[in-house]
């Protein structure tokens, strides 16, 4: 639904509100944002298929452009993990690579002009369509909660249940009388990590989406200004993926440290 095409039918506020609606099935807690699930899962499958196909066709000679790009990405993530994660786990590097590339792909959907895919969905009978999964708080918080469970898992694996409990109750004041104070402080710090992780990605991508929508309201200037802003927004796309990956590695590394 183009703002220029529906200017008489919709105000600017109506246009933005329409684009901020998800394709939702169900009600209340059990509702599902089908568009977010569709694009996030689809891009995840694309990531797996692309990397697997390149790995199968990889050559030891001069690599093609795609193979070169993927090898550089893998080496970059592997080097970052080796420099940051101080424990021993075969899961961390593949997890970091998945997070980094998957978030890049989801964020990149923000570079598609805001009216193209929603108009195509309306032509097929679907009223609402949001194409950037990372502008959906359910997606970003779902990813961060998964990281949170991994933090708990590695903390218990490396320190045991007693060590994990002791870390929550005997820091920063190493005295039994301060156990309630320590527990409150440590729980707040522990919960703040996944909350801030999910909100940071959501907030930055949501802000970028809003700017693209405001640009779409400019009518004939929409596409020129869209591609101008997109060149700057590419840095946000890459940076937010790197930050989420980097903080995940840092949090998991902290969970593996035995104090």
N, C-alpha and C positions, 0 to 999 in steps of 0.2 A: 504494500500500500504506500504509494509515493505521496509525500506531503504536497508536492506541486500539483499532483493529479487530483487530490482530494481536499484542496484548500477550502472550497466552499462547504464541504460536508464536515470537515474536522477542523477544530482549532489546533494551535501548536501543542497545547497541553494534551488534547485528546490523542493527537498523533503519537506523542511520546508515551503516554499511558498505554496505548494500544501495542506499541513495540516492546513494552516492558512486561507484557503478559506472556506467560508460558502456555504451551499446549499441555493442559493438565487433565488427567483422568482421575476420578475419585474425589472424595471430599475430606477435609480435615487432615488428621495425622496420616491417613492412609492414601492421600492423594499422591500421584506420581507426575512429575514434569517429564512428559514423554519426549519432548524435543531435546532436553538436556541429556537424558539417557541415550537417546538415539545418536546424537552427535558424539558424545563422549565415548560410548562403546564402539561406534563406527570408526572413530579416529584411533582408538586403542587397537582395533583389529588391523587398521591400515598400518600402524606402527609395527606390529608383530609381523605382518606379511611382508612389508618392505624390507625390514632388517633381515628376516629369514631368507628371502629371495636373493638379496645381495650377498649374504654369507654363503649360500650354496653356489653362487656363480663367481665368487671371489677368485682372483688370479694373483699369482706371485709376481707377475710382470708389472708393467705400467698400469695402474688402476684407472678405471673410468671415472668420470666426474662424480657420479652418485656414490660409487664405492669409496672414493677419496673423501667425500663429505662425511660418510658414515664412519669411516676409520678415524677421521679427525675428531668426530664427536665422541666415539668410544674412548679414544686415547685421552681426550680432555676430561671426561667424567672419571675415568680410571685414575688419572693423575690427581684429580681433586680429592677423590676418596682416599687414596694412599696418603695424601698430605694431611687429611683431616681426621679420618677414622683411625683410632689407635687400638681398636680391639681386633679380634679375628673372627670373620664371618664371611662365608661365600655368598651371602644374600645381599650385602650392602651395595656392592658395585652394580649388579643387575637392577636392583631396586632404584638406585639413583639414576641410572640410565633411563629406566622406564619413566620415572617421574619427570625427568628433564625433557625428554622428547615428547612425551604425551602432553605435558602442559604447553609446550611450544605449539604443538598442533592445535590444541583447543584454543589457545590465545590467538593463533593466526586467523581463526574464523572471524575475528573482529575486523580484519582488513577487507573482508568482503563488503561491498556497499550494502547499507542496512536494508534497502528495499528489495533487493534482488530475490533472495530466498523466501522472505515472507510473501512477496507477490506470487511466486511460484506455488507456495503452499496454499494460498487463497484460491488460486486457479484450480487446485485439486480438491477444494472443499474444506481445507483446514484453516480456521479463522486466525489462530495465533501461532507464531513460530519465532522462537529466540534461538539463534544459531551459535552463540558463544557459551559453551558449558561453564566456563569459569566465571561468568557473570551470574550464575545461579549459586546462591549460598549453600544449597544442599550438596552440590558437587564439591565445592572447596572444603566445606566442613567435613564431608564424608572422607575426603582424602586425608585431612589433618587428623581426624579421629583414628583412621587406620594407622597413621604414624604414632599416635598416642599409645595404641595397644602394643605396637612394636617396642616402644620405649619401656612399657611395663614388662613385656616379655623378656627383653634383654636385661633389665634391672634384676629380675628374679633369677634369670638363667645365670648371670655372672656373680650375683651376690647371695643368692638364696632368698627365701622368704624372710628369714630373720634379719639378714643384712639389709634387705629393702625396707623392712619396717624400721630398723634401727636408723637408716638414713633419713627417714621421714620424721622420726621422733627425737633424735639426738643431735640434730643440726639446726641452727648454728650454735646453740648453747648446749654444751655437752654435760648436762646435769638433769637428773630425773625430775626435778621440780619444774623444769621448763618444757616438759614433754607436751603439754597442751599448746603452749605458744609455738614451739617448733613445728608441731603437726599442722597447725593452721597456716603458718608461714610457708611451709614446704608444699602443702596441698595447693595453696593459691599459686605458687610459682610453677608447680607441675601442671596444673590445669590451664594456666595462662599460655603455656607453650603451644598446644594445639589450637587454642582459640585464636591467638594472634597469628598463627601460621595460616589458618583458613581465612580469617578476616582480611589479612594483608593482600592476599591474592585476589579475593573477591572485590575489595574496595578499589584497587588499582584498575582492574579490568572493567568494573562497573562504571568508573569515572570515564575511562576511554570510550566505552559504549555510548555514554551520554553525549560526549563531544561529537561523535559520529552522527548521532541523531540530530543534534543542533545544526550540524553542517547540512544534513539532509533537508532541513527546513528552508535553506537558502535558494531552492528552486534550480535555476539554470547553472548556478555556481556549485551545485552539489558535487558533481564528479571531479572537477579540477581541485577543489579544496579538500575533497576526500582523499585523493591520492597525495596531496601535499602533506596533510596531517598523518597519513599512513606511513610515510617515510620516517617521521619522527616516532610514531607509535611502535614501529618495529623494535626499537630499543626497549620499550616497556614490555613487549611480548617476550623478548629474550631474557631481559633482566628479571622479570617476575618468575620465570621458569627456573632460572639459576638460583634465585634467593630461596625458593621453596625447596629445591634440591639440596642446597648448601645447608640450610637450617635443619633439614631432615637428617643429614649426615652428622651434623654437630650434636643434635639432640640424642641420636643413637650412640654416638661416641661417648657422650656424657653418661648415658645409661650403663655403658660397659665399664666405666671407671670404678674401681674398687677403692673407696676411701678408707 
